[in-house]
């Protein structure tokens, strides 16, 4: 427990430092963006100086770093250069969109990945499974943005079945809540399917491999001899033993789904925090970048820390190994 806190505490400190220095090492700056994409022709010298003073861009690096650390402690990242609003308010306005697609895609990828992995591992000796596994491997090899682009071309352009970008239809304030939910669901389908398919392939492959090992274990053979039905063997006996090893992968995948959402939201112009992060990078909006980078980093660290903390409690073999090591 103490080792976990030390490890992830150290990682968090490193990320906090990188979060401050990396944006400032990027070429260009917020002033160049604000005055017109580095044209230098839209602001007078007095306006430039006023803007530099207002945003504290003329402060020394040490002063900016102190303000940055104080902001983290107070959970206040200041005002966005481009939105002219508090960073916390901007993030809260956009995070619900990301949680919506990440939450649904995580549940779907876990449920479908485990189900397909169990069935595929149980019948791995059949010809059809080899073809199915090859298909899943091909899908898993595609990056999120490429798979999403294929869906966009097929369902958005060729079939014209689903919206290609955005999160809702404009001017629907007077509609009922059910109409709004239905509209939002249509816009979320392609981002959700993209994240789901890319993530479930990893879960499927691990569950399949674990199921193949479990299927040849002595207690499964003994259960077959007792006449236990095959469906009971798969979804009760095999499932319980497969679930523990994949717990770590599931937690890690949930964390990385948030980073995958950056590419997916950018592709579909979906107004979540992934799309917001892209905009903040392009505009060199340091306060907004600080808040978003730290949010993504903390979410990934939390998922990984939970996996490290809970997994030994689920698997007695890990606890036993640690106990023997201490005794010796």
PyMOL commands that set and color helices and strands:
alter all, ss='L'
color gray80, all
select helices_A, chain A and resi 2-25+30-34+45-55+61-73+87-122+127-141+144-158+177-215+218-225+230-267+273-282+286-314+316-327
alter helices_A, ss='H'
color red, helices_A
deselect
rebuild
show_as cartoon
